[in-house]
Each structure stands twice: as structure tokens, then as C-alpha cells.
Amino acid sequence: MRSGSNAGLAANTTNLQIRLARRPDGTLAEDDFQLVDGTVPRIGAGELLVHVRYLSTDPANRVYMKRKTYRDQVQTGEIMGGFAIAEVLESAADGFAPGDLVFGDTGWQEFARVAASAMLKMPRVEPLSHLVSVYGITAGYTAFIGLGHFGHLASGETVVVSGAAGAVGSMAGQIARLRGCRVIGIAGGAEKCRVLTEEFRIDASIDYKADDLDEALARFAPEGIDVYFDNVGGETSQACARHMRRSGRIVLCGAISGYDSAAAPETGISPRKLANVSITRFLVLDYLDQYPDAFTQMAAWVAAGDISVREDIVVGLENAPAALIGLLGGGNIGKRMVKVS
Ligand SMILES: NC(=O)c1ccc[n+]([C@@H]2O[C@H](COP(=O)([O-])OP(=O)(O)OC[C@H]3O[C@@H](n4cnc5c(N)ncnc54)[C@H](OP(=O)(O)O)[C@@H]3O)[C@@H](O)[C@H]2O)c1
């Protein structure tokens, strides 16, 4: 096994890491985490040493603490798991070189030793933060895949997006608009609802914290909903399910309303009551091979000014716990991320 030299880094370089101090059994709190000065790891064959640039603050981070998902559950004392855009500092793997940008689960730390096979090479774009937001695997690309594969959108159809002011939702709403659909976004609060119609230029917004969902859905979608893109689950999804048209499609992207507790997340949707509606759950990580084509399409939309990109950048790895807690509480508009270096 070839070990890396960490050449290029000063001998006294430390590696700030955030570890799970204890397993939260209710609402996440800052003292569930611990900041530690670790060391810069050395790599072996097939591995990369990467310098984390931006951490993607993802609702799923909270679920990593609860149970095994597409990754192992984060155990007490372990480095908190999470996706990032990182730059390769050293490579002991074919096909990767210093300076390459990669996406993958580096965990919440400055420097990570990762298996090259688990990393996706990313294009270099300006600003780099766009690799987390509009071109982000867990943001714009998730919306692109979810709607593209399971929405079966037709021009003129009515699409409802929940979590519509967030990372995935803001992109899903705009993609549906660009596909010629009438788009209704559901989000919490007047300011988010203003952004939906004024910045993301979708047709209507519903404030689920203030409005009567059934009344608003009946008003904005009198013929019913063709596609419901679900980011939140729970009561919002139960209401949308009541307004689905026959032959409608429900795309189950996530169920954040149930994440920040000890309980299992609920979609709120009962397939038995929706016999003529297709209901599909998907995981974006199963579709990474289609990223280059999606990137080309999304970049064309961005260049043409057709997609508005909202980013919410928290500076400093030490602020990652607060960033996640705030996200779960609805503090973000657009894609929240943490700038690490
Ligand atoms: N299937 C996949 O492969 C995949 C990939 C990435 C993400 N996801 C899922 O997509 C969803 C959105 O993720 P994101 O990164 O875009 O997050 P986000 O929407 O940017 O941020 C989370 C938002 O959820 C809303 N929220 C929090 N509690 C809520 C509740 N009880 N009811 C309704 N809304 C609530 C908040 O907005 P409000 O102020 O509007 O409440 C908050 O801003 C999540 O469920 C996530 O797990 C799935």
C-alpha cells in the first residue's frame, strides 16, 4: 500500500473535524456535536486526499444520525457524515489528479481520505458554489432527475412542489415552469412565498403555515394536480394527495417534516386511496451516470437566465451544526451550504 506524503501541506496543518457527541433523541441541538482538532490523514492505494471546499447542508444529514440509509448510520464519536465539493490534493488512484474537483461523502472535516471509487468528478464552474446548488447532486440534479424520470411532465399540466423555496424545491419549480407547466409552490412564510413567484417565476404560492391548504389547492388547481413533487411529507402531502387528478404522478423526493425527531419520517401518502396515481420514490445517487447530460441542460438554462439560483452560504466549518439546525427549522431560502475553504 502506497501511503501519501501530504506534500504541500505544512507539517503542523491540523484537520478541524465535527463529530457526533451524542445521538439526538429529539430536536437537534448544537451540543449534539463536538469540534475536534484532528490530523490530516495519509492515503493508500485507490484513495484520494481531498480538501473540502463546500459542505452540502442536507436534510438527510439528520437522518444519518437516526439510522442506516444509503450510508452507515453515524455513530457517537464519529465524524459527522455529509456530502461536499472537494479538491484533490493527492491521488493514489488512476483517473484523478491534484486540482480535480470531486463530489462525495467527505464528512464534516477540512481534509478527508476517501476512496476514489466513491467520488464523482465534477466540472469546474464559476462560482464554485454552483456545484452545490444549481448543479448540486442533492439540489438541482435531484430535481432534474425526479421530475425527468418520474414526473412525466406535459406542457400545460399543473405541478405542485412542496418545500418549494428550498434547494431541491426551488429547482423543481423552475424546471417544471421551463417544461411548460403551471406551477404551484408550497413553502413556509410570506417572504418565501414572495420569492417563489417573483424570483423563481412560478405561477402561485401557498404558505402552509398561514393558509388553508385544501382551500388554496382547490383555488389554484381547480382541475386537480397532475404532478406532486414531495419534499416534505406529513400534513402537506396528505392535503396534496386529496387533490390529485386521476393518472397523476406523485414523486416522493423526501419527507423532511419527520426528520428532526426520534420517529421515522412519514410520507403521509396512502397508496390505497390513490389507486389511479403513480407514486414513485427515488434516490438521486442511483442516477449519477446521467449527470453530464443534466449538467449541459441546466447550464444552458442558467446561461439563458431562465433559472434563478438562490444560495445561502454559511462561512466556516465550525458553523455546520448551526447551519443544519437552522435548515431543519426552515431558516434557508435556496441551497444552504457551508464554505469550508
Ligand atoms: N430523493 C433524493 O435523492 C433526495 C436528494 C436530495 C434531497 N432530498 C430530499 O429533498 C427534500 C428537500 O431537501 P433540500 O436539501 O432541498 O432542503 P431545503 O428545502 O433547502 O431545506 C429544508 C426546508 O424544509 C422545510 N421544512 C422544514 N420542516 C418542515 C415541515 N415540518 N413541513 C414542511 N416543510 C418543512 C423548510 O422550509 P419551510 O420554511 O418552507 O418550512 C426548510 O427550509 C428533503 O426531504 C430531502 O431529504 C431527496
The ligand as a MOL file (V3000), in Angstrom:
LIG
                    3D

  0  0  0     0  0            999 V3000
M  V30 BEGIN CTAB
M  V30 COUNTS 48 52 0 0 0
M  V30 BEGIN ATOM
M  V30 1 N -34.5410 11.5810 -3.1480 0
M  V30 2 C -33.3100 12.0710 -3.1480 0
M  V30 3 O -32.3990 11.5120 -3.7140 0
M  V30 4 C -33.0760 13.3800 -2.4430 0
M  V30 5 C -31.9120 14.1350 -2.6690 0
M  V30 6 C -31.7650 15.3610 -2.0170 0
M  V30 7 C -32.7530 15.8110 -1.1480 0
M  V30 8 N -33.8410 15.0270 -0.9360 0 CHG=1
M  V30 9 C -34.9220 15.4760 -0.0480 0
M  V30 10 O -35.4770 16.6580 -0.6020 0
M  V30 11 C -36.0740 17.4200 0.4390 0
M  V30 12 C -35.6080 18.8520 0.3370 0
M  V30 13 O -34.2150 18.9060 0.6100 0
M  V30 14 P -33.4280 20.2660 0.4220 0
M  V30 15 O -31.9880 19.9780 0.5260 0
M  V30 16 O -33.9480 20.9560 -0.7690 0 CHG=-1
M  V30 17 O -33.8490 21.0830 1.7080 0
M  V30 18 P -34.4210 22.5540 1.7360 0
M  V30 19 O -35.8050 22.5110 1.1600 0
M  V30 20 O -33.4430 23.5060 1.1590 0
M  V30 21 O -34.4910 22.8840 3.2790 0
M  V30 22 C -35.3600 22.2760 4.0900 0
M  V30 23 C -36.7050 23.0510 4.1420 0
M  V30 24 O -37.7090 22.1620 4.6010 0
M  V30 25 C -38.7680 22.9200 5.1100 0
M  V30 26 N -39.3480 22.2740 6.2740 0
M  V30 27 C -38.7880 22.0440 7.4660 0
M  V30 28 N -39.6700 21.4450 8.2880 0
M  V30 29 C -40.8190 21.3120 7.5880 0
M  V30 30 C -42.1010 20.7750 7.8890 0
M  V30 31 N -42.3660 20.2440 9.0880 0
M  V30 32 N -43.0380 20.8040 6.9170 0
M  V30 33 C -42.7840 21.3370 5.7270 0
M  V30 34 N -41.5780 21.8550 5.3740 0
M  V30 35 C -40.6180 21.8410 6.3110 0
M  V30 36 C -38.2110 24.2880 5.4660 0
M  V30 37 O -38.8340 25.2290 4.6170 0
M  V30 38 P -40.2340 25.9400 5.0210 0
M  V30 39 O -39.8710 27.2360 5.6230 0
M  V30 40 O -40.9120 26.0430 3.7100 0
M  V30 41 O -40.9100 25.0500 6.0070 0
M  V30 42 C -36.7340 24.1760 5.1390 0
M  V30 43 O -36.2200 25.3630 4.6300 0
M  V30 44 C -35.7050 16.7230 1.7350 0
M  V30 45 O -36.7760 15.9200 2.1530 0
M  V30 46 C -34.5230 15.8680 1.3450 0
M  V30 47 O -34.3470 14.7600 2.1820 0
M  V30 48 C -34.0190 13.8280 -1.5470 0
M  V30 END ATOM
M  V30 BEGIN BOND
M  V30 1 1 1 2
M  V30 2 2 2 3
M  V30 3 1 2 4
M  V30 4 1 4 5
M  V30 5 2 4 48
M  V30 6 2 5 6
M  V30 7 1 6 7
M  V30 8 2 7 8
M  V30 9 1 8 9
M  V30 10 1 8 48
M  V30 11 1 9 10
M  V30 12 1 9 46
M  V30 13 1 10 11
M  V30 14 1 11 12
M  V30 15 1 11 44
M  V30 16 1 12 13
M  V30 17 1 13 14
M  V30 18 2 14 15
M  V30 19 1 14 16
M  V30 20 1 14 17
M  V30 21 1 17 18
M  V30 22 2 18 19
M  V30 23 1 18 20
M  V30 24 1 18 21
M  V30 25 1 21 22
M  V30 26 1 22 23
M  V30 27 1 23 24
M  V30 28 1 23 42
M  V30 29 1 24 25
M  V30 30 1 25 26
M  V30 31 1 25 36
M  V30 32 1 26 27
M  V30 33 1 26 35
M  V30 34 2 27 28
M  V30 35 1 28 29
M  V30 36 1 29 30
M  V30 37 2 29 35
M  V30 38 1 30 31
M  V30 39 2 30 32
M  V30 40 1 32 33
M  V30 41 2 33 34
M  V30 42 1 34 35
M  V30 43 1 36 37
M  V30 44 1 36 42
M  V30 45 1 37 38
M  V30 46 2 38 39
M  V30 47 1 38 40
M  V30 48 1 38 41
M  V30 49 1 42 43
M  V30 50 1 44 45
M  V30 51 1 44 46
M  V30 52 1 46 47
M  V30 END BOND
M  V30 END CTAB
M  END
